[in-house]
Amino acid sequence: MRFQHTSTYDAPPAEVYAMLTDPAWRERVGAAQGVVSSTVTVTPEGPDGCRIVIDQEQNTAGLPAIAKKIAGETTRAVVTEVWASPTQGTLEIVAPGKPTKAVGTVTLETDGGTTRHVTDLEVTVKVPLVGGKLEQVMADNIGSGLAIEQTVGAAWLQGDR
């Protein structure tokens, strides 16, 4: 299933990119999302980009019973963003050992005095009969996480660090 989310920030793309690549900001987002544990690694990639890997243990409280049956009480998620430049990159979310994956792109677009952070993903859950329903659950969780990310990001860009 296709999933798209746009977060808008009152800052130029360079400031938003600096925030997105700051491990301290990523840790703050994880705390706001209520992750059980998280490790954030940011390394340079190519002349203008970077690789961000977030390896986290997430609580599955609130998920439907069928999703918890597959995921368990907690689940590990590995989020990898590879920014080829400060305005475009790729995103992959996997749960090692689980039949789930989300793969797509991330972009920063200037819109007047603001920056739009666009996440465009293809979400797949390979479980017979209920895969489509579980894809929607996964997409909803990604959307909730990105909404929290936007709230933390807006505060960060206004100096709440």
Stockholm file with secondary structure:
# STOCKHOLM 1.0

chainA/1-161         MRFQHTSTYDAPPAEVYAMLTDPAWRERVGAAQGVVSSTVTVTPEGPDGCRIVIDQEQNTAGLPAIAKKIAGETTRAVVTEVWASPTQGTLEIVAPGKPTKAVGTVTLETDGGTTRHVTDLEVTVKVPLVGGKLEQVMADNIGSGLAIEQTVGAAWLQGDR
#=GR chainA/1-161 SS CEEEEEEEESSCHHHHHHHHTCHHHHHHHHHHHTCSEEEEEEEEETTTEEEEEEEEEEECTTSCHHHHHHHCSEEEEEEEEEEEETTEEEEEEECTTSSEEEEEEEEEEEETTEEEEEEEEEEEECCTTTHHHHHHHHHHHHHHHHHHHHHHHHHHHTTCC
#=GC SS_cons         CEEEEEEEESSCHHHHHHHHTCHHHHHHHHHHHTCSEEEEEEEEETTTEEEEEEEEEEECTTSCHHHHHHHCSEEEEEEEEEEEETTEEEEEEECTTSSEEEEEEEEEEEETTEEEEEEEEEEEECCTTTHHHHHHHHHHHHHHHHHHHHHHHHHHHTTCC
//
